[in-house]
Amino acid sequence: LGENAALAYSLGEQIADKYPDRLQRADAVFRFVRDRVKYTPDIDQFDHEEFALNADELVTSIDQNGAGYGDCEDSAVLLAVMYKGAGYRSAIVVGSGHTAALVYLPDYKKATAVFELEGEPGWVWAEATGKNNPLGWVPKEFINAKLAAYEISAEAIAPVKPSTAPSAAIAQTGGGVSA
């Protein structure tokens, strides 16, 4: 989560204080993001094909304007951070051309499908990009599909400095060039 998640994380904590029931709280976090983030493609908002807001940038916009604007990865990151603040394990899941969040809710019975992450079942899809989507609804193309998922943690990710060595060495050989 690091330094750019304080506002979104604390918003999750506030929702946790208001909703002691775990399932009601999970739904409240989901509805907050679904109802306040207006789906807007990156190209329309930033004039770039891909651009991701961090969770606090999106929450700041919601606080100031009553709504924020973002696409699937913006909503997913905000959901994952708020779920973490609300006391849940959460993850970011990436499929072909799409990003969503997963929340660990093994006792949630309303999900279209339940996912397994690193051998652990009970992960529920949180797809906040559609105005009528309920928590647990999964687009058909992501059921039984190969997906990449990363469980988020409260620890900051340490930046990695790029190597100064070239990524490939090119040397001339007999009659051509090899890499």
Summary of the structure (lengths in Angstrom):
residues: 179
radius of gyration: 19.2
end to end distance: 38.8
largest distance: 73.1
contacts: 511
relative contact order: 0.16
helix: 36%
strand: 21%
